[in-house]
Amino acid sequence: MKVRMSIAAVGAAALLGGTAAFLVPAAASAHSVTHMLKFTAVTRKSASFSRTAAGEAENDVNKTGRIIGFDAIYIAFNPKTHTASGGLTLDTNGGFLYGTLKFTNGPVTHGKVTGGTGRFKRATGTIIGKDLNKSGTRTAVTITYHG
């Protein structure tokens, strides 16, 4: 239970927390434009659904502390391999962004953007989350996507 909760806490915090501003760089090109979202995810609520599943809800804030969105993370823990993975839904200006995550026992979580709604429809890219505190309740998040 301790391992599951620590991986869940590290993964959730690493994925969704972050420091920085919400950015969408301007790029003029006939090709797919690359966009970047940077924010800090601050854990508000977490719950263990079972021995192998947990969830977390977070406020996403820019560098001035203003809420720019909300996210929810689902974490599935495999007790045989001691690994965890999950899904992310980010609700922000422009729609929902969806992603998958791979959690580690370290302070960094990696993931992939898998699509979304509105301006995130058909989006692909990467997600990086880095814990900002020991408890894993504040995470610096950088999402880079195309589409």
C-alpha positions as CSV (number, residue, x, y, z in Angstrom):
1,M,0.0,0.0,0.0
2,K,2.9,2.4,0.8
3,V,4.5,1.7,-2.6
4,R,1.3,2.2,-4.4
5,M,0.5,5.4,-2.7
6,S,4.0,6.8,-3.1
7,I,4.0,6.0,-6.9
8,A,0.5,7.4,-7.2
9,A,1.5,10.6,-5.3
10,V,4.8,11.0,-7.2
11,G,3.1,10.3,-10.6
12,A,0.2,12.5,-10.0
13,A,2.2,15.3,-8.7
14,A,4.9,15.0,-11.3
15,L,2.4,14.9,-14.1
16,L,0.2,17.8,-13.3
17,G,2.1,20.1,-11.2
18,G,4.4,22.7,-12.5
19,T,5.7,26.2,-12.5
20,A,5.6,28.6,-15.3
21,A,3.2,30.5,-17.5
22,F,0.6,29.1,-19.8
23,L,2.2,29.7,-23.2
24,V,1.2,29.2,-26.8
25,P,4.1,30.4,-28.9
26,A,3.2,32.0,-32.2
27,A,4.7,30.3,-35.3
28,A,3.9,31.1,-38.9
29,S,4.3,28.1,-41.1
30,A,2.4,26.0,-43.6
31,H,3.3,23.0,-41.4
32,S,1.9,21.9,-38.1
33,V,2.4,24.5,-35.5
34,T,4.1,23.5,-32.2
35,H,2.4,24.8,-29.0
36,M,3.6,24.7,-25.4
37,L,1.7,24.8,-22.2
38,K,3.6,25.4,-19.0
39,F,1.9,25.5,-15.6
40,T,2.1,24.3,-12.0
41,A,-0.4,21.6,-11.1
42,V,-1.5,21.8,-7.4
43,T,-3.2,18.7,-5.9
44,R,-6.6,19.4,-4.4
45,K,-8.0,15.9,-3.8
46,S,-6.8,12.4,-4.2
47,A,-8.5,9.0,-3.7
48,S,-7.6,5.3,-3.7
49,F,-10.2,3.4,-5.6
50,S,-8.7,0.0,-4.9
51,R,-5.4,-1.7,-4.2
52,T,-4.3,-0.9,-7.7
53,A,-6.1,2.3,-8.8
54,A,-6.2,5.9,-7.7
55,G,-7.2,9.3,-8.9
56,E,-6.3,12.9,-8.4
57,A,-7.8,16.3,-9.1
58,E,-5.6,19.4,-9.5
59,N,-5.8,23.1,-10.1
60,D,-3.4,24.3,-12.8
61,V,-1.9,27.7,-12.2
62,N,0.3,30.0,-14.2
63,K,3.4,31.7,-12.8
64,T,1.4,34.5,-11.1
65,G,-0.8,31.9,-9.4
66,R,-3.9,32.4,-11.5
67,I,-5.9,29.3,-12.3
68,I,-5.7,28.5,-16.0
69,G,-7.3,25.1,-15.9
70,F,-8.1,21.9,-14.0
71,D,-6.9,18.3,-14.5
72,A,-7.8,14.9,-13.4
73,I,-5.4,11.9,-13.4
74,Y,-6.2,8.2,-13.2
75,I,-3.4,5.9,-12.0
76,A,-3.2,2.1,-12.4
77,F,-0.5,0.3,-10.3
78,N,0.8,-3.1,-11.3
79,P,2.0,-4.7,-8.0
80,K,3.8,-7.5,-9.8
81,T,6.1,-5.1,-11.8
82,H,5.9,-2.2,-9.4
83,T,5.1,0.1,-12.3
84,A,2.3,2.6,-12.7
85,S,0.6,4.2,-15.7
86,G,-2.4,6.4,-16.2
87,G,-4.5,8.9,-18.1
88,L,-4.8,12.6,-17.9
89,T,-7.5,15.0,-18.9
90,L,-6.7,18.7,-18.8
91,D,-9.6,21.2,-19.0
92,T,-8.3,24.6,-20.1
93,N,-9.2,27.5,-22.5
94,G,-9.8,25.9,-25.9
95,G,-11.1,22.4,-24.8
96,F,-9.9,19.2,-23.2
97,L,-6.5,17.8,-23.8
98,Y,-6.0,14.0,-23.3
99,G,-2.8,12.1,-22.5
100,T,-1.2,8.9,-21.2
101,L,1.4,8.8,-18.4
102,K,4.2,6.5,-17.2
103,F,5.0,7.0,-13.6
104,T,8.4,6.2,-11.9
105,N,9.7,6.4,-8.4
106,G,11.7,9.4,-9.4
107,P,10.7,13.1,-9.5
108,V,9.9,13.2,-13.2
109,T,7.0,11.7,-15.1
110,H,6.7,11.4,-18.9
111,G,3.7,11.0,-21.0
112,K,2.2,11.5,-24.5
113,V,-0.6,13.8,-25.7
114,T,-3.2,11.6,-27.4
115,G,-5.8,14.2,-28.6
116,G,-8.6,16.2,-27.2
117,T,-11.5,18.4,-28.1
118,G,-11.7,21.9,-29.5
119,R,-8.2,23.3,-30.3
120,F,-6.7,20.0,-29.0
121,K,-8.5,17.8,-31.5
122,R,-6.0,15.5,-33.2
123,A,-3.2,16.9,-31.0
124,T,0.0,14.8,-30.5
125,G,3.0,15.5,-28.4
126,T,4.8,15.0,-25.1
127,I,4.1,15.7,-21.4
128,I,6.8,16.2,-18.8
129,G,6.0,16.7,-15.1
130,K,8.6,17.4,-12.4
131,D,7.9,17.4,-8.7
132,L,8.4,20.7,-7.0
133,N,8.1,19.5,-3.4
134,K,8.8,16.3,-1.4
135,S,5.1,15.4,-0.9
136,G,4.5,15.6,-4.7
137,T,1.5,18.0,-4.4
138,R,3.1,20.7,-6.7
139,T,4.3,19.7,-10.1
140,A,5.9,21.7,-12.9
141,V,4.2,20.6,-16.1
142,T,5.3,21.2,-19.7
143,I,3.1,20.0,-22.5
144,T,4.4,20.3,-26.1
145,Y,1.9,19.5,-28.8
146,H,1.2,19.8,-32.5
147,G,-2.2,19.9,-34.2
